[in-house]
Amino acid sequence: GTVPKVRIVLMRENAGTVIFPSTKDYVASLAGNLENTGSHVVTVPSGLVPGSYFIEIYSTSDDRVSAKSGTFTIDKTATPPAINDVAVKLPPQSMPPTQRGKVKKSLVPGASY
């Protein structure tokens, strides 16, 4: 099926320990109930704790349909990171490859676009 609307969420990656492997923590909703046009500009909240973060994009109608960006680091002294070409992760037989979208984002903490 199609994915008419999506939500975009900022997550933080935690390193974990030997006993408890790495985990992910919800940080903020960056956008919700958006038309799935294949592209959307978001603002990363200011005041984030330095560390490793990533973006997750979910179908609003089926949480099994999602996309995850690569990990990027929030560091106030670093050059702003870019996230490119996030591919949609599909549940089995739910959407043909021609329906998959790509997301291109440049993220600067606290900046608006």
LUMRONU-102223 format. One record per residue (C-alpha): residue in one letter; x, y, z. Coordinates in steps of 0.5 Angstrom, whole numbers, padded with zeros to 4 digits, always signed. Last residue first. Layout:
// residues N
AXYZ ...
//
This chain:
// residues 113
Y+0030+0053+0015 S+0030+0054+0022 A+0037+0053+0026 G+0037+0051+0034 P+0041+0045+0032 V+0044+0045+0025 L+0041+0039+0021 S+0041+0039+0013 K+0036+0034+0011 K+0035+0030+0005 V+0029+0025+0005 K+0028+0019+0000 G+0022+0016-0002 R+0020+0009-0003 Q+0014+0008-0008 T+0018+0005-0014 P+0021-0001-0009 P+0014-0003-0009 M+0010-0003-0002 S+0007-0008+0003 Q+0010-0014+0001 P+0014-0015+0007 P+0015-0009+0012 L+0018-0003+0009 K+0024+0000+0011 V+0024+0007+0008 A+0031+0010+0005 V+0034+0016+0008 D+0038+0019+0003 N+0042+0025+0006 I+0043+0027+0013 A+0048+0033+0014 P+0052+0035+0020 P+0053+0042+0022 T+0061+0043+0023 A+0063+0042+0030 T+0064+0046+0036 K+0056+0046+0039 D+0057+0038+0038 I+0051+0034+0036 T+0053+0028+0033 F+0050+0024+0027 T+0047+0017+0026 G+0045+0015+0020 S+0038+0016+0018 K+0032+0011+0020 A+0026+0010+0016 S+0019+0007+0018 V+0014+0002+0015 R+0012-0002+0021 D+0009+0004+0025 D+0003+0003+0020 S-0002+0009+0019 T+0002+0015+0021 S+0008+0012+0017 Y+0014+0013+0021 I+0021+0017+0020 E+0026+0016+0025 I+0032+0021+0025 F+0039+0020+0029 Y+0043+0022+0035 S+0050+0021+0038 G+0052+0026+0043 P+0052+0033+0046 V+0046+0035+0050 L+0041+0039+0046 G+0040+0046+0048 S+0037+0048+0041 P+0032+0044+0038 V+0033+0041+0031 T+0029+0045+0026 V+0025+0040+0020 V+0025+0041+0013 H+0021+0036+0009 S+0022+0032+0003 G+0019+0025+0000 T+0012+0029-0001 N+0009+0024+0005 E+0004+0029+0007 L+0005+0031+0014 N+0002+0028+0020 G+0007+0030+0025 A+0014+0034+0025 L+0020+0034+0029 S+0017+0030+0035 A+0023+0030+0040 V+0028+0026+0044 Y+0026+0019+0044 D+0031+0015+0047 K+0035+0009+0043 T+0039+0003+0046 S+0046+0000+0046 P+0047-0007+0049 F+0045-0008+0057 I+0050-0013+0060 V+0056-0010+0057 T+0054-0003+0057 G+0050+0002+0053 A+0052+0007+0048 N+0046+0011+0048 E+0043+0013+0041 R+0038+0019+0042 M+0032+0020+0037 L+0029+0026+0033 V+0022+0024+0031 I+0019+0025+0024 R+0011+0023+0023 V+0009+0021+0016 K+0002+0021+0012 P+0000+0018+0005 V+0004+0012+0006 T+0002+0007+0000 G+0000+0000+0000 
//
